[in-house]
């Protein structure tokens, strides 16, 4: 360093108090290069290049005294130099700038005129390209003033960060001690974090939120338009979010032991996420884990009691109807109205090693919680209970004939919300819907209808099926036949060679036969549906009659063929 720089320090004022006081929230975000340029010790400094990087945070200071400075450079440093180490190697400045940028240097501040008159244009272009600020210091700037003032400011900011974290801890502890829930936590955080905050389930279902801008709630980058689920899989966790060039979203997992209870998410509108935001979110996540664990313990007792009573109600063992209605009212359920029973059954998992009890518990609990959440939004008086492999819902419905299809559409929208778009690794499930019942004593029969609809729907449509009992038709009767061998025999006798399971020609002809029967033997319409020429379809009909018999003129044979095709579609040949 040059001696003249030290001379400027004579009669220096109390540097830390020379600047306007910073708020805790401003200090907590770190000293940026732009902030440093506003300090008195850097008065008169100009930006030669890399102005796009003025938002870089300064956490350390260093002085370049030797040409091979790279081994001693650390991220987020402001590197001060008189240019003396560079006086004999100007040709290597471009490479040095690139190496410093790779090490995430905050900025380079250089005094020109004594050892280096000016920086070559290619150096400035490289700094602009890499967004590495290069500052020209005034001739009267003393390095010790810069070091003193910047270090003092950095320490003040770090102290403010600790104070901010302590304040967050105090606020959140008070929320818990006052009995507040997740909504109380999210209400407190936006003012502390300068952004919108929410708590979600592990797969992104919003449990509580505050301060989230309306435009963010409708932004498909953040939320699924169908289910309203936050896209947790698109955003990084914790400090890793800072790896993104322009991070505006960060999430922290809510963990209690080995159980993952969800995420605390921060969305900022105008500023970049910084490390202190992550620290605050981690405190909030720990508090949220306490709240969720407490709520789960209370809810587990309540669910056990509610589930036992609902099981008795579904089995017709809840006592007389008036007593059942009154008891359900104490649980917040209204069963004295037109209802439908909805049964959502988890699909069987492939054979895997038996997991631990801790791994088993969250799967069906999260499934039940998802149903409870979406149903209560539509019908707060609905009864919802989760069991080991199914969730049962008793929800209000329009009276039969009042609004055709409205209840079924509502159930399908609920299924879409619970399913989301597959985030979170949830298991698929089949859903069955009963007929509308008007009396509490009809609930057990409706439960059996819903279970049958779910079971048959899965057999017909496969994974994720949604079936109404009234739409099952002949499938209801087929499902009641316990003897699979008898159904197989009937199908083979009726369809003959067309029943061959692995014969491509037989499968093609079965498709033609099914389309023909579904269109009531209308040859022209069937040809249009199958994209066949009329004469081609007439030829196929003749071939089918030679194989199966005169089904175009024999209504009984047509009935047998239709039932056999339904059996094949529902159960296959096993």
C-alpha positions as CSV (number, residue, x, y, z in Angstrom):
1,X,0.0,0.0,0.0
2,X,1.1,3.6,-0.6
3,X,2.0,5.9,2.3
4,X,0.0,8.8,1.0
5,X,-3.2,6.6,1.5
6,X,-2.5,6.5,5.2
7,X,-2.1,10.3,5.4
8,X,-5.8,10.8,4.5
9,X,-6.7,9.0,7.8
10,X,-5.5,11.9,10.0
11,X,-8.3,13.5,11.9
12,X,-10.7,10.8,10.8
13,X,-14.1,10.9,12.4
14,X,-15.9,8.0,14.1
15,X,-16.5,6.0,11.0
16,X,-19.3,3.6,12.1
17,X,-21.4,6.6,13.1
18,X,-20.6,8.6,10.0
19,X,-23.3,6.8,8.0
20,X,-27.0,6.9,8.4
21,X,-28.3,4.1,10.7
22,X,-29.4,0.9,8.9
23,X,-32.6,-0.9,9.7
24,X,-32.2,-4.5,10.9
25,X,-33.8,-5.9,7.8
26,X,-31.5,-4.0,5.5
27,X,-28.4,-5.0,7.5
28,X,-29.5,-8.6,7.5
29,X,-29.2,-8.9,3.8
30,X,-25.5,-8.2,3.7
31,X,-23.4,-5.3,2.4
32,X,-23.6,-5.2,-1.3
33,X,-21.1,-3.5,-3.6
34,X,-23.7,-0.9,-4.3
35,X,-24.1,-0.3,-0.6
36,X,-20.3,0.0,-0.2
37,X,-20.1,2.7,-2.8
38,X,-22.4,4.8,-0.7
39,X,-20.0,4.8,2.3
40,X,-17.8,7.8,2.9
41,X,-14.5,5.9,2.6
42,X,-15.4,5.1,-1.0
43,X,-16.7,8.5,-1.9
44,X,-15.6,9.4,-5.4
45,X,-15.1,5.8,-6.5
46,X,-16.4,5.0,-10.0
47,X,-17.6,1.8,-11.6
48,X,-15.3,1.0,-14.6
49,X,-17.0,-2.3,-15.5
50,X,-19.3,-5.1,-14.2
51,X,-22.1,-2.8,-13.1
52,X,-24.6,-5.7,-13.5
53,X,-22.9,-7.3,-10.5
54,X,-23.3,-4.4,-8.0
55,X,-25.7,-6.6,-6.1
56,X,-22.9,-9.0,-5.0
57,X,-22.5,-9.2,-1.3
58,X,-19.2,-8.3,0.5
59,X,-18.4,-10.5,3.4
60,X,-14.6,-10.2,3.5
61,X,-11.9,-7.8,2.6
62,X,-8.4,-8.5,1.0
63,X,-5.5,-6.6,-0.2
64,X,-3.6,-7.7,-3.3
65,X,0.2,-7.4,-2.7
66,X,1.5,-10.2,-4.9
67,X,0.7,-11.2,-8.5
68,X,-0.3,-14.8,-7.6
69,X,-3.2,-13.7,-5.3
70,X,-5.5,-16.5,-6.4
71,X,-4.6,-19.1,-3.7
72,X,-5.6,-16.5,-1.0
73,X,-8.8,-15.3,-2.7
74,X,-12.1,-16.3,-1.1
75,X,-15.8,-15.9,-2.2
76,X,-17.5,-12.6,-1.5
77,X,-14.3,-10.7,-1.0
78,X,-13.7,-7.1,-2.0
79,X,-10.1,-7.1,-3.3
80,X,-8.2,-3.8,-2.9
81,X,-5.0,-3.1,-5.0
82,X,-2.8,-0.2,-6.0
83,X,-2.0,-2.1,-9.2
84,X,1.6,-2.5,-8.1
85,X,1.6,-6.4,-8.5
86,X,0.2,-6.0,-12.0
87,X,2.6,-3.4,-13.3
88,X,4.8,-5.9,-15.2
89,X,2.1,-8.3,-16.4
90,X,-0.7,-6.3,-18.0
91,X,-1.2,-9.0,-20.6
92,X,-2.4,-11.4,-17.9
93,X,-5.2,-9.2,-16.6
94,X,-8.0,-10.8,-18.6
95,X,-7.1,-14.2,-17.3
96,X,-6.9,-12.9,-13.8
97,X,-10.4,-11.3,-14.0
98,X,-11.8,-14.6,-15.2
99,X,-10.1,-16.5,-12.4
100,X,-11.4,-14.1,-9.8
101,X,-14.9,-14.3,-11.2
102,X,-14.8,-18.1,-11.0
103,X,-13.9,-17.8,-7.3
104,X,-17.0,-15.6,-6.7
105,X,-15.1,-12.5,-5.8
106,X,-17.5,-9.6,-4.8
107,X,-15.5,-6.9,-6.6
108,X,-12.1,-5.5,-7.4
109,X,-11.2,-1.9,-6.3
110,X,-8.0,-0.5,-7.9
111,X,-6.1,2.8,-7.7
112,X,-4.9,3.9,-11.2
113,X,-2.2,6.3,-12.1
114,X,0.8,5.3,-10.0
115,X,1.6,1.8,-11.2
116,X,-1.1,1.1,-13.8
117,X,-2.4,4.0,-15.9
118,X,-5.5,2.4,-17.2
119,X,-7.1,-1.0,-17.6
120,X,-7.1,-2.4,-21.2
121,X,-10.6,-2.5,-22.9
122,X,-10.5,-6.3,-23.1
123,X,-10.2,-6.5,-19.3
124,X,-13.3,-4.2,-18.9
125,X,-15.2,-6.2,-21.5
126,X,-14.4,-9.5,-19.7
127,X,-15.6,-7.9,-16.4
128,X,-18.8,-6.8,-18.0
129,X,-19.4,-10.2,-19.4
130,X,-18.7,-11.9,-16.1
131,X,-20.6,-9.3,-14.1
132,X,-17.6,-8.7,-11.8
133,X,-17.5,-5.1,-10.6
134,X,-14.3,-3.2,-11.1
135,X,-14.1,0.0,-9.1
136,X,-11.7,2.9,-9.5
137,X,-10.8,4.4,-6.2
138,X,-10.1,8.1,-5.8
139,X,-6.5,9.2,-5.4
140,X,-7.1,10.4,-1.9
141,X,-8.7,7.2,-0.6
142,X,-6.8,5.5,2.2
143,X,-7.0,1.7,2.3
144,X,-7.1,1.6,6.1
145,X,-10.2,3.9,6.0
146,X,-11.8,1.5,3.6
147,X,-10.9,-1.6,5.6
148,X,-12.0,0.0,8.9
149,X,-15.3,1.3,7.7
150,X,-16.3,-1.7,5.6
151,X,-15.3,-4.2,8.3
152,X,-17.3,-2.2,10.9
153,X,-20.3,-2.2,8.6
154,X,-20.0,-5.9,7.9
155,X,-19.8,-6.7,11.6
156,X,-22.8,-4.5,12.3
157,X,-24.8,-6.3,9.7
158,X,-23.8,-9.7,11.1
159,X,-24.8,-8.5,14.6
160,X,-28.1,-7.3,13.1
161,X,-28.5,-10.7,11.4
162,X,-28.1,-12.4,14.8
163,X,-30.6,-9.9,16.3
164,X,-33.0,-10.5,13.5
165,X,-32.8,-14.3,14.0
166,X,-33.2,-13.9,17.7
167,X,-36.3,-11.7,17.1
168,X,-37.8,-14.3,14.8
169,X,-37.1,-17.0,17.4
170,X,-38.8,-14.9,20.1
171,X,-41.9,-14.1,17.9
172,X,-42.3,-17.7,16.9
173,X,-41.9,-19.0,20.4
174,X,-44.6,-16.6,21.6
175,X,-46.9,-17.9,18.9
176,X,-46.4,-21.5,20.0
177,X,-46.8,-20.5,23.7
178,X,-50.0,-18.7,22.9
179,X,-51.4,-21.8,21.2
180,X,-51.2,-20.4,17.7
181,X,-51.2,-22.7,14.7
182,X,-49.7,-22.6,11.3
183,X,-51.8,-19.6,10.2
184,X,-50.4,-17.6,13.2
185,X,-46.9,-18.5,12.1
186,X,-47.4,-17.4,8.5
187,X,-49.1,-14.2,9.6
188,X,-45.9,-13.2,11.5
189,X,-43.3,-14.0,8.9
190,X,-44.0,-11.7,6.0
191,X,-43.1,-8.6,8.0
192,X,-39.9,-10.3,9.2
193,X,-38.9,-11.6,5.7
194,X,-40.2,-9.0,3.3
195,X,-42.0,-11.6,1.3
196,X,-44.9,-14.0,1.1
197,X,-44.7,-17.1,3.3
198,X,-46.7,-20.4,3.3
199,X,-46.6,-23.8,4.9
200,X,-47.4,-26.7,2.6
201,X,-47.6,-30.5,2.8
202,X,-44.6,-32.4,1.5
203,X,-46.3,-32.5,-1.9
204,X,-47.2,-28.8,-2.0
205,X,-50.7,-28.6,-0.7
206,X,-51.0,-25.2,1.0
207,X,-51.9,-25.5,4.7
208,X,-51.5,-21.8,5.6
209,X,-50.2,-18.7,3.8
210,X,-49.8,-15.0,4.2
211,X,-48.5,-12.2,2.0
212,X,-48.3,-14.3,-1.2
213,X,-49.1,-11.9,-4.1
214,X,-52.2,-12.6,-6.1
215,X,-50.2,-12.8,-9.3
216,X,-48.0,-15.5,-7.8
217,X,-51.1,-17.6,-6.8
218,X,-52.2,-17.7,-10.4
219,X,-48.7,-18.2,-11.8
220,X,-48.2,-21.7,-13.3
221,X,-44.5,-21.6,-12.4
222,X,-45.5,-21.7,-8.8
223,X,-48.9,-23.4,-8.5
224,X,-50.8,-26.1,-10.3
225,X,-53.9,-24.6,-11.9
226,X,-56.1,-27.7,-11.2
227,X,-55.2,-28.7,-7.7
228,X,-53.7,-25.4,-6.4
229,X,-50.7,-27.4,-5.3
230,X,-47.4,-25.5,-5.0
231,X,-44.7,-27.0,-7.3
232,X,-42.3,-28.1,-4.5
233,X,-40.4,-30.3,-7.0
234,X,-39.4,-27.2,-9.0
235,X,-37.5,-25.3,-6.3
236,X,-34.4,-26.0,-4.4
237,X,-34.2,-26.5,-0.6
238,X,-32.4,-24.3,1.9
239,X,-29.1,-22.7,1.0
240,X,-28.9,-24.5,-2.3
241,X,-31.6,-22.1,-3.6
242,X,-28.8,-19.4,-3.6
243,X,-27.1,-21.3,-6.4
244,X,-29.7,-19.9,-8.8
245,X,-28.7,-16.6,-10.5
246,X,-31.9,-14.8,-9.6
247,X,-33.4,-16.8,-6.7
248,X,-36.9,-15.6,-5.7
249,X,-38.2,-18.7,-4.0
250,X,-36.7,-20.9,-1.3
251,X,-38.2,-23.7,0.7
252,X,-37.1,-25.5,3.9
253,X,-38.4,-28.9,4.9
254,X,-40.5,-29.3,8.1
255,X,-38.9,-32.3,9.8
256,X,-39.6,-34.0,13.1
257,X,-37.3,-36.9,13.6
258,X,-37.4,-39.0,10.4
259,X,-40.8,-37.7,9.4
260,X,-41.3,-35.1,6.7
261,X,-44.3,-33.0,7.5
262,X,-44.1,-30.4,4.8
263,X,-42.3,-27.2,3.6
264,X,-42.0,-23.6,4.7
265,X,-41.8,-21.5,1.5
266,X,-40.7,-17.9,1.0
267,X,-41.6,-16.1,-2.2
268,X,-40.1,-12.6,-2.7
269,X,-41.3,-10.3,-5.4
270,X,-38.6,-7.7,-6.0
271,X,-35.5,-9.0,-4.3
272,X,-33.1,-12.0,-4.4
273,X,-33.2,-14.6,-1.6
274,X,-30.2,-14.3,0.8
275,X,-28.7,-16.6,3.4
276,X,-30.4,-14.9,6.3
277,X,-33.8,-15.7,4.7
278,X,-32.8,-19.3,4.9
279,X,-31.8,-19.0,8.5
280,X,-35.1,-17.5,9.4
281,X,-37.1,-20.1,7.4
282,X,-35.2,-22.8,9.3
283,X,-36.3,-21.3,12.6
284,X,-39.8,-21.1,11.2
285,X,-39.7,-24.7,10.0
286,X,-38.6,-25.9,13.5
287,X,-41.5,-24.0,15.0
288,X,-43.9,-25.4,12.4
289,X,-42.7,-28.9,13.2
290,X,-43.6,-28.4,16.8
291,X,-47.1,-27.1,15.9
292,X,-47.7,-29.9,13.4
293,X,-46.5,-32.6,15.8
294,X,-48.8,-31.2,18.5
295,X,-51.7,-31.0,16.1
296,X,-51.0,-34.6,14.9
297,X,-51.1,-35.9,18.4
298,X,-54.4,-34.3,19.1
299,X,-55.8,-35.2,15.7
300,X,-54.7,-38.8,16.1
301,X,-56.9,-39.2,19.2
302,X,-59.8,-37.3,17.6
303,X,-59.5,-39.4,14.3
304,X,-59.4,-42.6,16.3
305,X,-62.7,-41.7,18.1
306,X,-64.3,-40.3,14.9
307,X,-63.1,-43.2,12.8
308,X,-64.5,-45.8,15.3
309,X,-67.9,-44.1,15.3
310,X,-68.0,-43.7,11.5
311,X,-67.2,-47.4,11.2
312,X,-70.1,-48.2,13.5
313,X,-72.3,-45.9,11.4
314,X,-71.3,-47.6,8.1
315,X,-71.9,-51.0,9.7
316,X,-75.4,-50.0,10.9
317,X,-74.3,-50.3,14.5
318,X,-74.5,-46.7,15.6
319,X,-77.8,-46.9,17.4
320,X,-81.1,-45.4,16.3
321,X,-81.0,-42.8,13.6
322,X,-81.9,-39.9,15.9
323,X,-79.0,-40.7,18.3
324,X,-76.6,-41.1,15.3
325,X,-77.7,-37.7,13.9
326,X,-77.2,-36.0,17.3
327,X,-73.8,-37.7,17.9
328,X,-72.6,-36.7,14.5
329,X,-73.6,-33.1,15.1
330,X,-71.2,-33.1,18.2
331,X,-68.4,-34.1,15.8
332,X,-69.2,-31.4,13.3
333,X,-70.9,-33.8,10.9
334,X,-74.4,-33.3,9.4
335,X,-75.9,-36.6,8.2
336,X,-79.5,-35.5,8.4
337,X,-79.6,-34.4,4.7
338,X,-79.2,-35.9,1.3
339,X,-75.8,-37.6,1.2
340,X,-73.5,-39.6,-1.0
341,X,-70.8,-41.9,0.3
342,X,-67.4,-41.7,-1.4
343,X,-64.8,-44.4,-0.9
344,X,-61.3,-43.8,-2.0
345,X,-59.2,-47.0,-1.9
346,X,-55.4,-47.0,-2.3
347,X,-54.2,-49.2,-5.1
348,X,-52.0,-52.1,-3.9
349,X,-48.3,-51.5,-3.9
350,X,-45.9,-53.9,-5.7
351,X,-44.2,-56.4,-3.4
352,X,-41.4,-54.7,-1.6
353,X,-39.5,-55.3,1.6
354,X,-41.7,-54.5,4.6
355,X,-40.9,-50.9,5.7
356,X,-40.7,-49.7,9.3
357,X,-43.7,-48.5,11.2
358,X,-42.4,-44.9,10.9
359,X,-42.5,-45.3,7.1
360,X,-45.9,-46.8,7.0
361,X,-47.7,-44.2,9.1
362,X,-47.4,-41.1,6.9
363,X,-48.6,-42.7,3.7
364,X,-52.3,-43.3,4.7
365,X,-52.3,-40.4,7.1
366,X,-51.3,-38.0,4.3
367,X,-53.9,-39.6,2.0
368,X,-56.6,-39.0,4.7
369,X,-55.4,-35.5,5.4
370,X,-55.5,-34.6,1.7
371,X,-59.1,-35.8,1.4
372,X,-60.1,-34.0,4.6
373,X,-58.6,-30.7,3.4
374,X,-60.2,-30.7,0.0
375,X,-63.6,-32.0,1.2
376,X,-63.9,-29.5,4.1
377,X,-63.3,-26.6,1.7
378,X,-66.4,-27.6,-0.3
379,X,-68.5,-29.0,2.6
380,X,-67.4,-28.2,6.2
381,X,-70.1,-30.5,7.6
382,X,-69.0,-33.6,5.7
383,X,-67.7,-36.6,7.6
384,X,-64.3,-37.8,6.6
385,X,-62.4,-40.7,8.1
386,X,-59.2,-42.5,7.0
387,X,-58.5,-46.2,7.6
388,X,-55.5,-48.3,6.6
389,X,-56.2,-48.6,2.9
390,X,-59.3,-46.3,2.3
391,X,-60.8,-43.0,3.1
392,X,-64.6,-42.7,3.5
393,X,-66.5,-39.5,3.0
394,X,-70.1,-38.7,3.7
395,X,-70.8,-35.4,2.0
396,X,-73.9,-33.4,1.0
397,X,-75.5,-34.0,-2.3
398,X,-78.3,-32.7,-4.4
399,X,-81.6,-34.6,-4.1
400,X,-82.0,-37.3,-6.8
401,X,-83.2,-35.6,-10.0
402,X,-82.5,-32.1,-8.8
403,X,-79.2,-31.6,-10.7
404,X,-78.2,-34.5,-12.9
405,X,-74.5,-35.2,-12.7
406,X,-73.6,-32.3,-10.4
407,X,-72.6,-34.6,-7.5
408,X,-70.5,-36.8,-9.7
409,X,-68.7,-33.7,-11.2
410,X,-68.0,-32.5,-7.7
411,X,-66.5,-35.8,-6.6
412,X,-64.3,-35.8,-9.7
413,X,-63.0,-32.3,-9.0
414,X,-62.2,-33.5,-5.4
415,X,-60.3,-36.5,-6.8
416,X,-58.4,-34.1,-9.2
417,X,-57.4,-32.0,-6.2
418,X,-56.3,-34.9,-4.1
419,X,-54.4,-36.4,-7.0
420,X,-52.8,-33.2,-8.2
421,X,-50.3,-33.9,-10.9
422,X,-48.4,-36.6,-9.1
423,X,-46.2,-34.5,-6.9
424,X,-45.0,-35.9,-3.7
425,X,-44.9,-39.5,-4.7
426,X,-48.5,-40.3,-3.6
427,X,-49.9,-43.7,-4.3
428,X,-52.7,-44.0,-6.9
429,X,-56.2,-44.8,-5.8
430,X,-59.6,-45.7,-7.1
431,X,-62.8,-43.9,-6.1
432,X,-66.4,-45.1,-5.8
433,X,-69.5,-43.0,-5.4
434,X,-72.8,-44.3,-4.0
435,X,-76.3,-43.3,-4.9
436,X,-77.8,-40.3,-3.1
437,X,-79.4,-41.4,0.2
438,X,-82.0,-39.3,2.0
439,X,-82.0,-41.1,5.4
440,X,-79.3,-41.9,7.9
441,X,-80.4,-45.6,8.0
442,X,-79.5,-46.0,4.3
443,X,-75.9,-45.0,4.8
444,X,-74.6,-48.6,5.3
445,X,-76.1,-49.7,2.0
446,X,-74.6,-46.6,0.3
447,X,-71.2,-47.5,1.8
448,X,-71.4,-50.9,0.2
449,X,-72.4,-49.3,-3.1
450,X,-69.4,-47.0,-3.0
451,X,-67.0,-49.8,-2.2
452,X,-68.4,-51.9,-5.0
453,X,-68.1,-49.0,-7.4
454,X,-64.5,-48.4,-6.5
455,X,-63.6,-52.1,-6.8
456,X,-65.4,-52.5,-10.2
457,X,-64.1,-49.2,-11.5
458,X,-60.5,-50.3,-10.8
459,X,-61.2,-53.6,-12.7
460,X,-62.7,-51.8,-15.7
461,X,-60.6,-48.6,-16.0
462,X,-57.4,-49.5,-14.1
463,X,-55.3,-47.1,-12.0
464,X,-57.0,-43.9,-10.8
465,X,-60.6,-45.0,-11.7
466,X,-63.6,-42.9,-10.6
467,X,-66.9,-44.8,-10.8
468,X,-70.5,-44.1,-9.9
469,X,-72.6,-47.0,-8.7
470,X,-75.5,-46.0,-10.9
471,X,-73.2,-46.1,-14.0
472,X,-71.9,-49.7,-13.4
473,X,-74.7,-51.4,-15.3
474,X,-74.1,-55.0,-16.0
475,X,-70.6,-54.7,-14.4
476,X,-72.4,-54.7,-11.0
477,X,-73.8,-58.2,-11.7
478,X,-70.5,-59.5,-13.1
479,X,-68.7,-58.3,-10.0
480,X,-71.0,-60.4,-7.8
481,X,-70.0,-63.7,-9.5
482,X,-67.3,-65.1,-7.2
483,X,-66.3,-68.0,-9.5
484,X,-63.7,-66.7,-11.9
485,X,-63.5,-70.1,-13.6
486,X,-67.2,-69.9,-14.4
487,X,-66.8,-66.5,-16.0
488,X,-63.8,-67.7,-18.0
489,X,-65.7,-70.7,-19.2
490,X,-68.7,-68.6,-20.2
491,X,-66.4,-66.1,-22.1
492,X,-64.6,-68.9,-24.0
493,X,-67.8,-70.7,-24.9
494,X,-69.4,-67.5,-26.2
495,X,-66.5,-65.9,-28.0
496,X,-64.8,-69.0,-29.1
497,X,-61.5,-68.2,-31.0
498,X,-62.1,-64.5,-30.3
499,X,-61.3,-65.1,-26.6
500,X,-57.7,-65.9,-27.3
501,X,-55.8,-63.5,-25.0
502,X,-52.6,-63.0,-27.0
503,X,-53.9,-63.2,-30.6
504,X,-53.6,-59.9,-32.4
505,X,-56.2,-60.8,-35.0
506,X,-58.7,-62.0,-32.4
507,X,-58.2,-58.7,-30.5
508,X,-58.8,-56.8,-33.7
509,X,-62.0,-58.6,-34.4
510,X,-63.2,-58.3,-30.8
511,X,-62.8,-54.5,-31.3
512,X,-64.9,-54.6,-34.4
513,X,-67.6,-56.7,-32.7
514,X,-67.8,-54.5,-29.7
515,X,-68.1,-51.3,-31.8
516,X,-70.8,-52.9,-33.9
517,X,-72.8,-54.0,-30.8
518,X,-72.3,-50.6,-29.1
519,X,-73.8,-49.0,-32.2
520,X,-76.8,-51.3,-32.3
521,X,-75.6,-53.0,-35.5
522,X,-75.6,-49.7,-37.4
523,X,-73.1,-50.6,-40.1
524,X,-72.7,-47.1,-41.5
525,X,-72.1,-45.5,-38.1
526,X,-69.7,-48.3,-37.0
527,X,-67.7,-47.9,-40.2
528,X,-67.4,-44.2,-39.5
529,X,-66.3,-44.8,-35.9
530,X,-63.7,-47.4,-36.9
531,X,-62.6,-45.6,-40.0
532,X,-63.4,-48.6,-42.2
533,X,-64.8,-48.7,-45.7
534,X,-68.4,-49.8,-45.6
535,X,-67.7,-52.9,-47.7
536,X,-64.7,-53.8,-45.4
537,X,-67.0,-53.8,-42.4
538,X,-69.6,-55.9,-44.2
539,X,-66.9,-58.4,-45.0
540,X,-65.8,-58.5,-41.3
541,X,-69.4,-58.9,-40.2
542,X,-69.7,-62.0,-42.4
543,X,-66.5,-63.4,-40.9
544,X,-67.7,-62.8,-37.4
545,X,-71.0,-64.5,-38.1
546,X,-69.2,-67.5,-39.4
547,X,-67.2,-67.7,-36.2
548,X,-69.9,-66.8,-33.7
549,X,-73.2,-67.5,-35.3
550,X,-76.0,-65.2,-36.6
551,X,-75.7,-62.5,-34.0
552,X,-77.2,-59.9,-36.4
553,X,-80.5,-61.7,-36.3
554,X,-80.4,-63.5,-32.9
555,X,-81.0,-61.0,-30.0
556,X,-80.1,-63.7,-27.3
557,X,-76.8,-64.3,-29.0
558,X,-76.1,-60.6,-29.1
559,X,-76.8,-60.4,-25.4
560,X,-74.4,-63.2,-24.6
561,X,-71.7,-61.6,-26.7
562,X,-72.1,-58.3,-25.1
563,X,-71.9,-59.8,-21.6
564,X,-68.9,-61.9,-22.6
565,X,-67.1,-58.8,-23.9
566,X,-67.9,-56.9,-20.7
567,X,-66.5,-59.8,-18.7
568,X,-63.4,-59.8,-20.8
569,X,-63.0,-56.0,-20.4
570,X,-63.5,-56.2,-16.6
571,X,-61.7,-59.3,-15.6
572,X,-59.7,-60.5,-18.6
573,X,-59.0,-64.2,-19.0
574,X,-57.2,-65.5,-15.9
